[in-house]
Amino acid sequence: MARLLMGVPFIIWGTMKLRGGEAKLVPVLAGLGLPDAKALAYLVGFCELVGGLGIVLGYPLHTFSVLLGLWCIVTGYVGHRNDVNALLSHICMAGGFFALAVAGAGAIALFGGEPTGVLADVQ
């Protein structure tokens, strides 16, 4: 249940950005002085979609949980440091992802949540 509650919003956010929702993100990224804001907005959407799918499927859970936890901290600071409520919500999501990394994938996960091959080396 925790994987669904944490992964599905990232799948939705990623899908929205990839289907044209990046239009709202581009001015924000451009305002931060980042290069090629439109390409970066699509990259953000792709990362959110793939990360959310990895969390929901539970594979490789540890890797995706840590990466999305760090993602939440960085995006919270970069994009929301002037909005305390949004920043704190990102910090809370990061804590949830780190807790999920420690707790593991549970009984219902793709390949038991343990990566093999190249992905096993990433952990």
N, C-alpha and C positions, 0 to 999 in steps of 0.2 A: 504494500500500500504506500509506503514512504517513497519508493521509486516512482510510482505513478504520480504522486502529488508533487514531486520535485522535477520529474522529467517532462511531463506533459506541457507545463507552461513554456518550457524552452523549445519544445517542438512547435507549439503554436506561434511563439514569438519569432522563431527562425523562419517558419513558413510565411508568416505575414511580411517579414522583411524581404524574402525572396520573391514574393508576389506583388511587389510594388510599395510595400510599407517603408522601404528604405528612403522614400522621399522625405519623410519627417526626420530621419536620422542624418541625412546628408548635410543639411545646414548646421546641425550641431557639431558634426565632425569637422566640417570646414571652419567653423568658428573656433575650434581648438587648434587650428593651424596644421591639421594632419593632411598629408598629401593624398590626392586622388580619393576624395571623400566618398564618391559613389562606389568605387571598387571596394573600399574598406567597409562600406555599409553592407554590401553583398557578402563579404567575407564574414562579417559579424553574424549575419543571418545563417550562413552555412555552418559556422561553428556552433551556434545555438541549436540548430536542427540536429546535427550529428551528435552533439553532446547529449541532448535530450533523448534521442533514440538510444544511445548507449546506456543511459541511466535506466530507461524503461525496460530495455532488454536485459539489463544486468550484466552486460559484457562489453568490454572489460571494466567492471564497475569501479574498482579502486582507481584506475587511471582516470576515467571520466569524472569521478567524484572529486578527486584532487584538482584536476584541471578546471572544472566548473566552479569549484570553491575559490580558486585563485582568480578566475574570470570575474566572479561576483565582487571580489575585493577591488580589483583593478578598475572595473567599469563603475563601481560605486564611487570610488575616489575620483576617477577622471571625469565622469559624467554627472555626478550628483553631490560633489563635496559641498556645494552651497545650499543643498536641501537636506537638512538633517534627517527627516523622515525617510526619504528615499535612500540615503546613505545607510541608515540603520537597517532598512529592509534588505539591502544587499549584504550587509554584514551577517544578518540572521540567515539568509540563504546560504552564505558561505559556511557558516557553522553547521547547518544541516547537511551540506555536502560532505564536509569533513567527518561528521558523525556517521554518515552513510558509508564512507570509505572504511571507517573502523568497524562498523557493524557487519559489513559484508552484504552480499547479494541476496541471501536467504535461500529458501528451498526452490523457489520458482525463478530460475534465471537461465539464460542461454549458456550452455556449457558449464553450468554451476557457477557462473560468474568468474571463473578462473581462466585467464587468457593462455593461449598456447602459442608456440612459434615466436615470431618477431614481437608480437604484443606482450608476451611474457617477459621479454627483455626490457620493455619500457617501464614496467612497474618498479 
